[in-house]
Structures are given as structure tokens and as C-alpha cells.
Amino acid sequence: MKLLVIGSGGREHALAWRLAQAPGVQTIYVAPGNAGTARDRELKNLPLTDPAALAEFASREHVHFTLVGPEAPLAAGIVDLFRARGLRIFGPTQAAAQLESSKDYAKNFMARHGIPTAKFQTFSDAQAAHAYVDAEGAPIVIKADGLAAGKGVVVAMSLEEAHAAIDMMLLDNKMGDAGARVVIEEFLDGEEASFIVMADGTHALPLATSQDHKRLQDGDQGPNTGGMGAYSPAPVVTPSLHAKVMREVIMPTINGMNRDGIRYTGFLYAGLMIKPDGTLKVLEFNCRMGDPETQPIMMRLKSNFVELVDAAIDGRLDQVEAEWDRRMALGVVLAAHGYPDHPRKGDPILGLGGANGAQAQDEADADGSDVQVFHAGTAEQDGQVVTSGGRVLCVTALGDSLRTAQKRAYEAVGELDFAGMQYRRDIGHRALQRK
């Protein structure tokens, strides 16, 4: 059995790593992959990014199925292209991916189908946007309408910040086409959680809950990023809240898409804001697994992942269940110098070991935990692994408690180094404070 994973980040490394553990898998191609997938003996990098070339490869090599990691190829319609050629692929169509590729589309969809979300308005005119912010006051949230690699959201705590964000997106064109329109939302407070499911158009299979850390610095300070770390499960999502999310968010989304004439298949990620009294609102939808949430979620998945994806593609997710490791998992992102605005590339990474060059530690400690380092922004240069993107590595550990997983992850972080390395030292703090 040959499988294809599209993408080059830590999410794709984790997805491919878990798929490789299923029996019967011959080769997993990662297109284009990174230095970690290149050095993993179970995986094989494929230097292709063009959707037509990838479809041709999948057809020629009789790839059993393709799994799409990042949002850009989904928004570009890669699923439609593969399906037109009769190829098995897991992901949403271009029309369905609008839930992520357009914040305005997503907000209007939620309003239309009664899915709880923050009050909002959309603007393409800067003057009108400034007037709205003045009328609403701060704090307030400014979002680029299009895809901005996780960096298109400004949580403005002052009017000055809000006006600067509007100018940056609408006037200075710092976000390109993604910022040609902005969605301005009311500020929501509470605790965030990531709720991700696999969807087959009719049914949804929930994955383990997780929580990520968006801000660059400890204590949730500094600029928003694509994510500086995550852990699973998220204690804030209690069993009753889990049922509420499925009832009020996930199934209304899948059913609402069907009513709109769009069958939603693929991963569906609802970013939630949860208040202490259990009321919730959807902050955003993503049409793929989150990064870095994927890394701890894949560490905890015990089921045959190939069988789950097969069931999703075949429309029979109601016939399978996902089994999870009872332990908790926590991942710490190591980011490049200058991230998130101007990440520096080419810094050699020291301390990577293990047979696959990814510091895979198969041996378990007495507490039964283990560690995996997933690569994201890495490349090979003159036989050495160097930084090649903003988020470079995600050091992920399992532990019988969150504190144990956290301790083990940070011990592994201590073995790694590169010039200008940035990371948070408090991943998991919200869950630990709840105890």
C-alpha cells in the first residue's frame, strides 16, 4: 500500500509518522516534506507541489489514498482535481474549504445556520472600518478575510492597535490579497480549545481534544503566531461540553453545508472560546488538522489511522471508533530567530539524534512516557539540518500527567539548539492552573 501526504510542516510529519505505523503500508510519500521526513526511514520525500503533477504521480503509482495537510492546496481545489481523476483523497473540496479560506464566508455561514459566534461586520473600505471600531471600542478583533498562514488575526486591546491593524491590512497591503477585506469581531474572553473531527459528508468522528498557545511569549504575551505549543486532551472540554460542541457546532456545520449544496469531507477544526459557565462560541473554522495540535493528537492515537481515513473517504465513519492513549501529550514549538515577522533561515540545528535524525526516542522511561521531535521548518544543507521556516521543530512528549509530559518535553528541548531559538516555557499552563 502506497500513501501520499501533501505538505511540508510539523503537522504533515506527524500525520505521516502515524500512518507509517499501520500494518500493510509499503511507502508513504510526503510532498514536498522536510528534513525530518527525509531522514525518517519509513517516509520518502517527493519534490512536487503542483496539484496536477501530484495527481499524475498518485495515478501512476497507484497510491491508495492522499491526505492533504495544509490549507493552501485545499483552497486551490486539489481535492476536486483528484476526484475528477477518480483518485482517493481525504479533504474538503474548494467550495467546502471556504469555511477557512474566507473569514467572511465562515461568519455568514454561521449566522445563517445558527452556529454560535462573535458579533461581526466585514469591510473593504478603511474609513468605514475605522468608524466601526470607534463606535464599538476596544478590545476588538481584526481579521484578514483570506488565508494568512495563521498570522491574519490582531487582537487589539486598544483603539490605537485596532486602527493600526486596519491600516496594515487595508491600506498598506501587508497581507496581500488575504487582507483586501477585513472581518471585525467583538472581543471574546474565556478559555480557548481546539475541537477537531473527521467528516465524511454525513457523519463526524471526533478526535482527541486539544489546546494550543497562539502568543509568542510566556503568559500569552507578544504577537499572535501559527501556534507555539499544544497539549491533549484539553481539560476545559468536559464530557458534557464535548456533547454540546457536537450538538451545537459540528453537526450543524456538516448539515448546514449539505443544505447549502456542499458536501463537507475532510478534517474540520472548530476553534472555540469557552466561558466558565460552559457557554461557547466559534472563533474560527479550519478545514484541516491544526498545527501544532496534530502532533500531540497523533502521539495519543492508538487506532489504525489508515483504517480511519479509509472509512472517512468511503462515507462510513459511523462504523469506526478512535482509540486514544490514556496518557496526556504536550508539544513545544521551537521557532526561528525573528519569528513571526521575519524568520531567519539557514541556522544549523544542533542536538538532533536518533536513527531517523528526528530524536525519536523509542525507549520508555519508568513512567511509560516517550518523546518525538517533529520537523516543520527544516531543510538539509551540506549534510546538515538547518532552519528553513518560522516554526522549526515541535518537541512532543507523552506522560501519565500533564506535568510529566511537560517535564519530559522540556528536557528534550534542552538537548536541542540553534542560533536565535525561541520557545515558550509555559506550554500547558492553563490546564495546570485548573488543578
Phi, psi and chi 1 to 4 in degrees:
 res  aa     phi    psi   chi1   chi2   chi3   chi4
   1 MET       -  126.2 -175.1 -170.1  -61.9      -
   2 LYS  -108.2  136.8  -63.1  176.4 -177.1  177.8
   3 LEU  -125.5  155.0  -53.6  176.1      -      -
   4 LEU  -128.7  127.0  172.9   59.6      -      -
   5 VAL  -113.7  125.7  174.8      -      -      -
   6 ILE   -98.8  124.9  -65.4  174.7      -      -
   7 GLY   141.5  174.9      -      -      -      -
   8 SER  -137.8   10.1   63.0      -      -      -
   9 GLY  -100.9 -170.9      -      -      -      -
  10 GLY   -66.4  -33.5      -      -      -      -
  11 ARG   -59.6  -47.0  163.9 -176.1   49.3 -133.6
  12 GLU   -68.5  -36.0  -71.0   76.3   39.4      -
  13 HIS   -61.6  -43.9 -170.2 -179.9      -      -
  14 ALA   -67.4  -41.7      -      -      -      -
  15 LEU   -63.2  -45.8  -68.7  170.0      -      -
  16 ALA   -65.5  -39.6      -      -      -      -
  17 TRP   -59.9  -43.0  170.0   78.9      -      -
  18 ARG   -72.4  -40.4  178.2   51.8   72.0 -166.9
  19 LEU   -59.8  -36.7  -73.8  169.4      -      -
  20 ALA   -64.6  -17.3      -      -      -      -
  21 GLN   -87.8   -2.3  -65.7  169.9   46.2      -
  22 ALA   -80.2  140.6      -      -      -      -
  23 PRO   -66.3  147.6   21.7  -30.6      -      -
  24 GLY    89.2   -2.7      -      -      -      -
  25 VAL   -83.4  125.5  174.0      -      -      -
  26 GLN   -90.3  -54.5  175.6 -169.0  -17.4      -
  27 THR  -143.0  137.0  -50.7      -      -      -
  28 ILE  -115.4  116.8  -63.4 -179.4      -      -
  29 TYR   -90.8  137.2  -62.4   96.9      -      -
  30 VAL  -119.9  119.5 -172.8      -      -      -
  31 ALA  -118.6  112.9      -      -      -      -
  32 PRO   -91.4   -9.9   32.9  -35.5      -      -
  33 GLY    79.4 -172.1      -      -      -      -
  34 ASN  -145.9 -170.1   54.9   43.2      -      -
  35 ALA   -65.9  -30.9      -      -      -      -
  36 GLY   -69.6  -44.4      -      -      -      -
  37 THR   -70.0  -29.6   53.3      -      -      -
  38 ALA   -65.8  -34.1      -      -      -      -
  39 ARG   -92.8   -5.2  -68.3 -175.1  164.3 -152.4
  40 ASP   -84.0  121.7 -168.6  -40.7      -      -
  41 ARG   -64.5  -20.0  -69.5  172.9  -57.9 -166.4
  42 GLU   -85.7  -12.3  -55.5  -67.5  -36.0      -
  43 LEU  -120.0  160.7  -48.7  175.6      -      -
  44 LYS  -140.3  120.0 -173.2  171.1 -177.6  177.8
  45 ASN   -70.8  144.3  -80.7    4.1      -      -
  46 LEU  -125.6  111.4 -179.2   67.1      -      -
  47 PRO   -77.6   60.0   30.0  -34.3      -      -
  48 LEU  -130.6  141.2  -66.0  176.2      -      -
  49 THR  -131.0  -19.6   54.9      -      -      -
  50 ASP   -68.3  125.6  176.2   68.1      -      -
  51 PRO   -56.2  -42.0  -27.1   35.9      -      -
  52 ALA   -65.0  -39.4      -      -      -      -
  53 ALA   -67.2  -37.0      -      -      -      -
  54 LEU   -67.3  -41.2  -72.8  164.1      -      -
  55 ALA   -63.8  -40.5      -      -      -      -
  56 GLU   -62.8  -42.5  177.3   59.2   35.4      -
  57 PHE   -63.0  -47.2  175.1   86.0      -      -
  58 ALA   -61.2  -37.2      -      -      -      -
  59 SER   -70.1  -46.8  178.1      -      -      -
  60 ARG   -65.0  -39.5 -176.0  175.4   66.8 -111.6
  61 GLU   -90.7    3.4  -66.0  -64.6  -38.0      -
  62 HIS    53.6   48.4  -56.2  -70.0      -      -
  63 VAL   -64.2  130.9  167.9      -      -      -
  64 HIS   -64.7  -48.9  178.7   62.8      -      -
  65 PHE  -155.2  160.9   66.2   64.5      -      -
  66 THR  -115.5  136.3  -62.3      -      -      -
  67 LEU  -115.5  124.3 -170.1   64.1      -      -
  68 VAL   -96.6  125.2 -172.8      -      -      -
  69 GLY   -86.7  -63.5      -      -      -      -
  70 PRO   -84.9  168.5   27.4  -29.8      -      -
  71 GLU   -79.1  -31.8   61.4  -86.3   22.0      -
  72 ALA   -59.3  -49.0      -      -      -      -
  73 PRO   -65.8  -29.3   14.1  -23.2      -      -
  74 LEU   -66.1  -46.3  -65.3  170.0      -      -
  75 ALA   -64.1  -26.9      -      -      -      -
  76 ALA   -83.7   -6.0      -      -      -      -
  77 GLY    92.7   27.2      -      -      -      -
  78 ILE   -64.5  -33.1 -166.6  168.1      -      -
  79 VAL   -65.6  -42.5  170.5      -      -      -
  80 ASP   -59.7  -42.9  -51.6   71.0      -      -
  81 LEU   -62.6  -47.7  175.1   66.8      -      -
  82 PHE   -63.7  -44.2  -90.1   59.2      -      -
  83 ARG   -64.5  -35.5  -73.5 -173.7 -179.2  169.1
  84 ALA   -62.4  -24.8      -      -      -      -
  85 ARG   -96.9    6.9  -64.1 -164.9   55.8  164.1
  86 GLY    75.8   24.1      -      -      -      -
  87 LEU   -98.5  141.7  -61.6  167.9      -      -
  88 ARG   -78.1  124.6  -67.9  167.5   59.5   78.7
  89 ILE  -147.6  142.8 -174.5  167.1      -      -
  90 PHE  -111.1  116.8 -175.1   57.1      -      -
  91 GLY   164.5  166.6      -      -      -      -
  92 PRO   -81.5  152.6   26.7  -31.7      -      -
  93 THR   -67.7  170.9   60.9      -      -      -
  94 GLN   -59.3  -41.0 -173.6  174.7   35.1      -
  95 ALA   -64.6  -43.1      -      -      -      -
  96 ALA   -68.9  -33.2      -      -      -      -
  97 ALA   -69.2   -8.0      -      -      -      -
  98 GLN   -60.8  -21.4  -70.5  179.3   95.7      -
  99 LEU   -57.0  -28.3  -84.4  179.6      -      -
 100 GLU  -104.9  -37.8  177.2  170.1    7.7      -
 101 SER   -73.4  -14.7   64.2      -      -      -
 102 SER  -137.4  111.9  171.5      -      -      -
 103 LYS   -62.5  -36.3  -62.6  -72.3 -169.0  -63.5
 104 ASP   -64.3  -43.2  177.1   63.1      -      -
 105 TYR   -60.1  -46.2  174.9   91.4      -      -
 106 ALA   -63.0  -44.0      -      -      -      -
 107 LYS   -65.6  -42.2  -63.9  -68.6  -71.9 -171.0
 108 ASN   -67.8  -34.7  -78.7  -64.3      -      -
 109 PHE   -61.2  -46.7  172.7   86.7      -      -
 110 MET   -64.0  -42.1  -73.6 -173.4  -90.4      -
 111 ALA   -62.4  -40.3      -      -      -      -
 112 ARG   -67.2  -34.1 -163.6  162.7   61.1 -112.8
 113 HIS  -108.7   14.3  -67.4  -72.4      -      -
 114 GLY    68.5   31.1      -      -      -      -
 115 ILE   -93.2  125.6  -63.7  163.4      -      -
 116 PRO   -62.9  127.9   21.2  -31.2      -      -
 117 THR  -155.3  171.1 -168.9      -      -      -
 118 ALA   -71.9  151.5      -      -      -      -
 119 LYS   -60.9  142.9 -175.4  178.5   78.1  168.6
 120 PHE  -153.1  163.6   75.6   99.9      -      -
 121 GLN  -146.3  152.4  -80.7 -160.1   37.5      -
 122 THR  -111.2  140.3  -57.5      -      -      -
 123 PHE  -137.1  143.1  -61.1   90.3      -      -
 124 SER  -115.4  -11.6   54.6      -      -      -
 125 ASP  -100.2  121.9  177.5   72.7      -      -
 126 ALA   -63.8  -41.0      -      -      -      -
 127 GLN   -61.9  -43.3 -171.7  174.9  -10.5      -
 128 ALA   -65.6  -38.3      -      -      -      -
 129 ALA   -64.4  -43.0      -      -      -      -
 130 HIS   -61.6  -42.4  -74.1  -54.6      -      -
 131 ALA   -63.2  -40.0      -      -      -      -
 132 TYR   -64.1  -43.3 -178.4   77.3      -      -
 133 VAL   -63.2  -42.3  163.1      -      -      -
 134 ASP   -60.8  -38.5  -76.8  -27.9      -      -
 135 ALA   -71.7  -37.0      -      -      -      -
 136 GLU   -83.5  -34.0  -68.3  -64.7  -42.4      -
 137 GLY    84.2  176.5      -      -      -      -
 138 ALA  -114.0  158.0      -      -      -      -
 139 PRO   -70.2  153.8   25.5  -32.8      -      -
 140 ILE  -155.0  158.8 -161.4  161.9      -      -
 141 VAL  -116.5  129.8 -179.1      -      -      -
 142 ILE  -112.4  124.8  -42.6  -64.2      -      -
 143 LYS  -125.3  132.6  -65.5 -177.8  175.5 -179.8
 144 ALA   -66.0  137.6      -      -      -      -
 145 ASP   -65.5  -39.0  174.9   54.2      -      -
 146 GLY   -95.4 -171.6      -      -      -      -
 147 LEU   -72.0  129.5  -63.7  176.8      -      -
 148 ALA  -136.8   29.9      -      -      -      -
 149 ALA    53.3   40.6      -      -      -      -
 150 GLY    77.5    5.1      -      -      -      -
 151 LYS  -117.6   13.8  -55.9  178.4 -169.3   69.6
 152 GLY   -94.5   20.5      -      -      -      -
 153 VAL  -122.3  127.2  177.7      -      -      -
 154 VAL  -117.9  116.8  175.3      -      -      -
 155 VAL   -90.8   98.1 -179.3      -      -      -
 156 ALA   -88.1  116.8      -      -      -      -
 157 MET   -86.8   -9.5  -58.2  -50.1  -68.9      -
 158 SER  -136.8  160.2   67.6      -      -      -
 159 LEU   -62.6  -35.9  -73.9  175.9      -      -
 160 GLU   -60.1  -45.1 -175.0 -179.4   27.3      -
 161 GLU   -62.0  -42.4  -80.8 -176.3   89.6      -
 162 ALA   -63.8  -45.8      -      -      -      -
 163 HIS   -63.9  -39.4  -70.5  -52.1      -      -
 164 ALA   -63.5  -38.4      -      -      -      -
 165 ALA   -66.3  -40.5      -      -      -      -
 166 ILE   -61.9  -46.6  -69.3  166.7      -      -
 167 ASP   -62.5  -41.7  -73.1  -17.6      -      -
 168 MET   -61.0  -40.5  179.9  -95.1  -69.0      -
 169 MET   -84.2  -49.9  -65.7 -178.3 -165.3      -
 170 LEU   -86.7  -32.6  -71.8 -179.8      -      -
 171 LEU  -101.7  -45.0  -64.0 -178.4      -      -
 172 ASP   -84.9  -10.3  -59.9  -21.7      -      -
 173 ASN    59.0   32.6 -159.0   32.9      -      -
 174 LYS   -68.2  -20.1  -69.5  -73.5  179.5   64.6
 175 MET  -102.8    4.0  -65.0  -75.8  176.7      -
 176 GLY    62.9 -145.1      -      -      -      -
 177 ASP   -61.9  -28.9  -69.5  -16.1      -      -
 178 ALA   -60.0  -30.8      -      -      -      -
 179 GLY  -102.2   17.0      -      -      -      -
 180 ALA   -67.1  -23.4      -      -      -      -
 181 ARG  -130.3  150.1  -70.9 -168.0  -60.3  179.9
 182 VAL  -125.0  144.3  -63.3      -      -      -
 183 VAL  -104.7  124.9  174.2      -      -      -
 184 ILE  -108.4  123.7  -57.7 -179.7      -      -
 185 GLU  -121.5  155.3  -65.8 -176.4    4.3      -
 186 GLU   -65.4  148.3   68.2  171.7  -45.3      -
 187 PHE   -77.1  131.4  171.6   80.9      -      -
 188 LEU  -113.5  137.0  -59.7  176.4      -      -
 189 ASP  -114.8  163.7   57.6   -0.8      -      -
 190 GLY   140.1 -154.6      -      -      -      -
 191 GLU  -115.9  131.8 -169.7  166.4   -7.9      -
 192 GLU   -86.2  149.8  -71.1 -171.7   45.2      -
 193 ALA  -148.1  154.0      -      -      -      -
 194 SER  -106.8  123.6  -56.1      -      -      -
 195 PHE  -119.1  110.4 -161.3  100.3      -      -
 196 ILE  -118.5  134.5  -52.9  172.3      -      -
 197 VAL  -128.8  162.1  -56.3      -      -      -
 198 MET   -98.4  133.7  -61.0  174.2   73.7      -
 199 ALA  -123.5  142.4      -      -      -      -
 200 ASP  -115.9   14.0   64.4    9.9      -      -
 201 GLY   102.6  -25.3      -      -      -      -
 202 THR  -129.4  -44.4  -54.0      -      -      -
 203 HIS  -109.3  160.2  -43.2  101.7      -      -
 204 ALA  -131.4  133.9      -      -      -      -
 205 LEU  -111.0  108.7  176.6   70.6      -      -
 206 PRO   -70.0  138.6   20.3  -27.1      -      -
 207 LEU   -92.3  174.4  -58.7 -179.7      -      -
 208 ALA   -60.2  142.7      -      -      -      -
 209 THR   -71.3  160.9   59.9      -      -      -
 210 SER  -155.9  168.7   57.0      -      -      -
 211 GLN  -142.9  132.0 -171.0  172.1   69.3      -
 212 ASP  -111.9  173.0   76.9  -21.3      -      -
 213 HIS  -122.4  107.6  -60.4   62.6      -      -
 214 LYS   -81.5  -33.6  -69.8  -69.0 -172.0 -168.0
 215 ARG   -76.0  150.8  -60.9  -77.6 -169.9  161.4
 216 LEU   -69.3  -34.8 -179.6   68.0      -      -
 217 GLN  -114.5  162.8  -63.1  157.9    1.7      -
 218 ASP   -53.0  151.3  -71.1    4.9      -      -
 219 GLY    70.3   20.7      -      -      -      -
 220 ASP    57.4   45.7  -62.4  -42.5      -      -
 221 GLN  -109.5  166.5  -58.9  -62.3  -52.2      -
 222 GLY    86.7 -176.7      -      -      -      -
 223 PRO   -70.7  157.1   26.1  -34.4      -      -
 224 ASN   -67.2  146.3 -101.3  -27.1      -      -
 225 THR  -131.2 -177.2   72.3      -      -      -
 226 GLY   -71.6  -13.4      -      -      -      -
 227 GLY   134.6  126.6      -      -      -      -
 228 MET  -106.0    2.5  -67.3  -59.9  -66.5      -
 229 GLY   161.7  164.8      -      -      -      -
 230 ALA  -159.3  163.1      -      -      -      -
 231 TYR  -144.5  160.3   56.6   90.0      -      -
 232 SER  -146.5  138.9  173.9      -      -      -
 233 PRO   -78.5  171.0   30.3  -35.8      -      -
 234 ALA   -97.5  111.7      -      -      -      -
 235 PRO   -58.6  -24.6  -22.5   32.2      -      -
 236 VAL   -64.5  -24.9   66.7      -      -      -
 237 VAL   -89.8   88.8 -175.8      -      -      -
 238 THR   -73.6  166.3   60.9      -      -      -
 239 PRO   -54.6  -40.2  -29.5   36.5      -      -
 240 SER   -70.0  -37.3   62.4      -      -      -
 241 LEU   -68.8  -36.6 -169.1   66.5      -      -
 242 HIS   -56.6  -48.2 -169.2  -74.5      -      -
 243 ALA   -63.3  -37.7      -      -      -      -
 244 LYS   -65.7  -40.9 -174.8  175.6 -175.8  177.4
 245 VAL   -63.8  -43.7  174.8      -      -      -
 246 MET   -61.8  -40.0  -70.2  -64.8  -68.2      -
 247 ARG   -76.9  -38.9 -175.9  175.0   66.1 -111.1
 248 GLU  -100.7  -18.4  -65.0 -174.5    5.4      -
 249 VAL  -121.7  -59.1  176.2      -      -      -
 250 ILE   -68.3  -55.9  -60.7  -59.5      -      -
 251 MET   -67.3  -38.6  -67.7  -44.3  -60.9      -
 252 PRO   -61.1  -29.7  -27.5   35.7      -      -
 253 THR   -70.4  -48.9  -60.1      -      -      -
 254 ILE   -63.8  -43.3  -66.8  170.8      -      -
 255 ASN   -68.9  -37.3  -66.0  -25.5      -      -
 256 GLY   -65.5  -39.7      -      -      -      -
 257 MET   -61.8  -42.2  -68.1  -63.9  -85.7      -
 258 ASN   -61.4  -40.5  -81.7  -32.2      -      -
 259 ARG   -65.2  -29.7  -78.7 -160.3  -64.2  -83.4
 260 ASP   -83.7    4.0  -71.3   -7.4      -      -
 261 GLY    82.9   19.0      -      -      -      -
 262 ILE  -124.4  120.2  -58.8  169.7      -      -
 263 ARG   -85.8  119.6 -177.1  175.6  171.3   83.4
 264 TYR   -93.2  115.2 -168.7   97.2      -      -
 265 THR  -124.3  150.0   59.3      -      -      -
 266 GLY   120.5 -172.7      -      -      -      -
 267 PHE   -75.0  141.7  -64.9  111.3      -      -
 268 LEU  -127.6  121.7  176.7   64.1      -      -
 269 TYR  -114.5  119.3  168.0  128.5      -      -
 270 ALA  -106.2  116.9      -      -      -      -
 271 GLY   -84.2  121.0      -      -      -      -
 272 LEU  -113.1  147.2  -53.6  173.2      -      -
 273 MET  -113.4  123.2 -177.8   65.4   80.4      -
 274 ILE  -117.5  126.2  -58.2  162.9      -      -
 275 LYS   -87.0  160.3  -72.9 -171.0  172.9  -68.9
 276 PRO   -55.4  -28.6  -27.6   35.4      -      -
 277 ASP   -84.3    2.8   65.3    0.0      -      -
 278 GLY    92.9   -5.7      -      -      -      -
 279 THR   -69.5  147.4   59.3      -      -      -
 280 LEU  -137.9  154.7   61.0   88.9      -      -
 281 LYS  -139.7  150.6  -70.3 -171.8  176.9  179.4
 282 VAL   -86.5  122.4  177.4      -      -      -
 283 LEU   -79.1  -41.3  -65.7  172.1      -      -
 284 GLU  -164.6  162.2   63.9  174.8   -6.4      -
 285 PHE  -113.1  140.7  -77.5  120.8      -      -
 286 ASN  -118.4  149.5  -69.2  -28.0      -      -
 287 CYS  -104.9   28.6  -65.4      -      -      -
 288 ARG  -158.2  173.9   32.7   78.7 -169.2 -176.8
 289 MET   -65.2  148.9  -70.6  -77.6  -79.6      -
 290 GLY   -78.0  158.6      -      -      -      -
 291 ASP  -133.5  111.7 -171.4  -16.7      -      -
 292 PRO  -103.7   16.2   35.2  -35.0      -      -
 293 GLU   -62.9  -32.7  -63.8   97.6  -31.3      -
 294 THR   -56.6  -38.1  -57.4      -      -      -
 295 GLN   -63.4  -53.0  -69.2   86.4  -45.2      -
 296 PRO   -66.7  -32.8   10.6  -20.5      -      -
 297 ILE   -64.5  -45.6  -71.0  173.1      -      -
 298 MET   -66.5  -31.6  -72.5  -64.7  108.9      -
 299 MET   -61.9  -32.7  -73.3  -75.1  -80.8      -
 300 ARG   -91.4  -16.2  -67.2 -172.0   59.2 -133.4
 301 LEU   -69.9  124.7 -178.8   63.2      -      -
 302 LYS  -105.1  -18.8  -65.4 -179.7   72.5  174.0
 303 SER   -69.3  163.1  -56.5      -      -      -
 304 ASN   -71.3  107.9 -178.0  -36.0      -      -
 305 PHE   -66.4  -32.9 -169.0   31.7      -      -
 306 VAL   -61.7  -41.9  171.5      -      -      -
 307 GLU   -64.4  -37.3  -71.4 -175.8   -7.5      -
 308 LEU   -65.8  -43.9  -63.3 -175.0      -      -
 309 VAL   -66.4  -41.3  176.4      -      -      -
 310 ASP   -57.5  -45.3  -92.6  -25.8      -      -
 311 ALA   -62.6  -38.1      -      -      -      -
 312 ALA   -67.0  -43.1      -      -      -      -
 313 ILE   -65.4  -35.6  -67.3  172.1      -      -
 314 ASP   -85.1   -3.8  -65.8  -20.0      -      -
 315 GLY    76.9   29.7      -      -      -      -
 316 ARG  -129.5   42.0   46.2 -177.4  179.8   83.2
 317 LEU   -65.6  -19.9  -84.2  176.6      -      -
 318 ASP   -71.6   -8.8   57.1  -33.7      -      -
 319 GLN  -102.1    1.8  -61.4  172.4   28.5      -
 320 VAL  -127.5  160.9  -64.3      -      -      -
 321 GLU  -132.3  152.3  -69.3 -175.2    6.5      -
 322 ALA  -101.7  132.2      -      -      -      -
 323 GLU  -104.7  137.5 -176.6 -175.9   -2.3      -
 324 TRP  -120.9  144.1  -58.1   98.3      -      -
 325 ASP   -62.5  133.7 -165.3  -50.3      -      -
 326 ARG   -67.2  -19.3   59.7  176.1  178.6   75.2
 327 ARG   -73.9  164.1  -67.0  174.1  -69.5  174.2
 328 MET   -94.0  154.4  -58.8 -165.8   77.5      -
 329 ALA  -127.9  143.3      -      -      -      -
 330 LEU  -140.0  134.4 -178.0  143.0      -      -
 331 GLY  -123.0  136.9      -      -      -      -
 332 VAL  -114.2  124.2 -179.8      -      -      -
 333 VAL   -86.5  132.2  168.2      -      -      -
 334 LEU  -102.5  120.1  -51.6 -175.9      -      -
 335 ALA  -109.9  157.6      -      -      -      -
 336 ALA   -76.1  159.2      -      -      -      -
 337 HIS   -56.1  132.1  173.3   81.7      -      -
 338 GLY    88.3   -7.7      -      -      -      -
 339 TYR   -67.4  140.6  179.6   75.1      -      -
 340 PRO   -94.0  -14.2   31.0  -34.4      -      -
 341 ASP   -78.6  -45.6  -65.9  -32.3      -      -
 342 HIS  -138.2   69.7  -55.3  -72.1      -      -
 343 PRO   -64.6  136.3   21.8  -31.0      -      -
 344 ARG   -88.6  139.9 -172.6  171.1   67.5 -159.3
 345 LYS  -109.5  157.8  -61.3 -179.1 -179.7 -179.2
 346 GLY    94.3    4.2      -      -      -      -
 347 ASP   -80.0  125.9  -71.8  -44.2      -      -
 348 PRO   -62.2  139.8  -21.8   33.5      -      -
 349 ILE  -101.0  122.8  -57.4  170.7      -      -
 350 LEU  -103.0  146.5  -52.5  176.0      -      -
 351 GLY    98.7   -2.1      -      -      -      -
 352 LEU   -72.7  128.9  -70.0  170.6      -      -
 353 GLY  -139.3 -160.7      -      -      -      -
 354 GLY    82.8  161.6      -      -      -      -
 355 ALA   -63.4  -28.5      -      -      -      -
 356 ASN  -103.0   10.3   63.2    2.5      -      -
 357 GLY    70.2   13.7      -      -      -      -
 358 ALA  -121.4   22.1      -      -      -      -
 359 GLN    51.7   39.9 -175.4  118.1   -0.6      -
 360 ALA   -72.5  119.6      -      -      -      -
 361 GLN  -110.2   95.7  -65.5  173.4  -39.7      -
 362 ASP   -76.4  -28.0  -64.4  -36.0      -      -
 363 GLU   -68.1  140.7   66.8  -85.5   15.7      -
 364 ALA  -102.6  147.0      -      -      -      -
 365 ASP   -76.1  178.6  -78.4   -4.2      -      -
 366 ALA   -60.7  -28.3      -      -      -      -
 367 ASP   -85.3    1.8   65.0   -6.0      -      -
 368 GLY    82.1    8.2      -      -      -      -
 369 SER   -84.8  162.3   62.7      -      -      -
 370 ASP  -147.4  169.0   53.5    6.5      -      -
 371 VAL  -130.9  144.7  174.6      -      -      -
 372 GLN  -139.8  136.1  177.2   75.5   30.9      -
 373 VAL  -103.7  115.1  175.3      -      -      -
 374 PHE   -96.4  132.7  -65.0  108.7      -      -
 375 HIS   -85.8  147.9  -73.2 -127.6      -      -
 376 ALA  -130.9  -86.8      -      -      -      -
 377 GLY   -86.6   69.2      -      -      -      -
 378 THR  -129.2  154.3   64.6      -      -      -
 379 ALA  -148.4  161.4      -      -      -      -
 380 GLU   -98.5  133.6  -71.6 -168.6  -80.5      -
 381 GLN  -142.4  115.4 -175.3  176.2  -62.9      -
 382 ASP    54.2   42.2  -59.8  -34.7      -      -
 383 GLY    77.3    6.4      -      -      -      -
 384 GLN  -121.2  146.3 -166.3  167.9   28.3      -
 385 VAL   -85.4  127.3  179.2      -      -      -
 386 VAL  -128.0  163.9  -59.2      -      -      -
 387 THR   -71.5  142.3   62.7      -      -      -
 388 SER  -143.1   15.4   70.2      -      -      -
 389 GLY  -166.5 -178.9      -      -      -      -
 390 GLY   -69.6  -58.5      -      -      -      -
 391 ARG   -92.9  120.9  -68.0 -178.5  -65.5  168.9
 392 VAL   -97.0  -50.3  178.8      -      -      -
 393 LEU  -139.9  157.1  -58.6  167.3      -      -
 394 CYS  -129.8  109.0 -176.1      -      -      -
 395 VAL   -87.4  115.8 -177.1      -      -      -
 396 THR  -123.5  133.2  -47.2      -      -      -
 397 ALA  -134.4  149.9      -      -      -      -
 398 LEU  -101.5  148.0  -74.5  163.7      -      -
 399 GLY  -158.3  155.4      -      -      -      -
 400 ASP   -65.4  -21.6  -74.8  -31.8      -      -
 401 SER  -133.8  163.4   67.0      -      -      -
 402 LEU   -64.1  -37.1 -172.2   64.6      -      -
 403 ARG   -64.3  -37.5 -165.1  168.9  -66.4  -78.6
 404 THR   -66.5  -44.5  -58.7      -      -      -
 405 ALA   -61.6  -41.6      -      -      -      -
 406 GLN   -62.4  -47.2 -176.8 -167.5   58.0      -
 407 LYS   -59.7  -43.9  177.4  175.1  179.7  -72.4
 408 ARG   -67.6  -40.0 -170.1  147.0  166.0   74.5
 409 ALA   -63.3  -44.6      -      -      -      -
 410 TYR   -71.1  -28.8  -80.6  106.7      -      -
 411 GLU   -63.3  -40.5  -76.6  174.3   -7.6      -
 412 ALA   -69.7  -36.4      -      -      -      -
 413 VAL   -58.2  -37.9  167.4      -      -      -
 414 GLY   -63.3  -16.6      -      -      -      -
 415 GLU   -87.7   -8.0  -59.3  -66.1  -41.6      -
 416 LEU  -113.0  151.3  -60.9  162.0      -      -
 417 ASP  -161.3  145.2 -169.0   32.1      -      -
 418 PHE  -155.8  157.5   53.1   86.5      -      -
 419 ALA   -58.3  129.0      -      -      -      -
 420 GLY    76.8   14.7      -      -      -      -
 421 MET   -59.4  129.3 -176.4  169.6   86.1      -
 422 GLN  -116.4  137.8  -57.7 -175.2   77.0      -
 423 TYR  -160.3  155.3   64.5   93.2      -      -
 424 ARG   -84.4  146.8  -75.5 -177.4   55.7  161.2
 425 ARG  -105.5   11.0  -68.8  161.4  175.6   79.7
 426 ASP  -130.0   25.7   66.3  -15.6      -      -
 427 ILE   -60.5  130.1  -59.1  -59.0      -      -
 428 GLY    95.2    2.5      -      -      -      -
 429 HIS   -62.6  -35.8   70.3   93.0      -      -
 430 ARG   -63.6  -45.0  -77.7 -175.7  178.6  -86.7
 431 ALA   -66.9  -37.7      -      -      -      -
 432 LEU   -68.2  -33.2  -68.1  171.5      -      -
 433 GLN   -70.3  -22.3  -72.0  166.8   -0.2      -
 434 ARG   -73.4  -19.8  -65.8  174.8   68.0   86.4
 435 LYS   -77.4      -  -62.5 -172.9 -177.5  -57.9
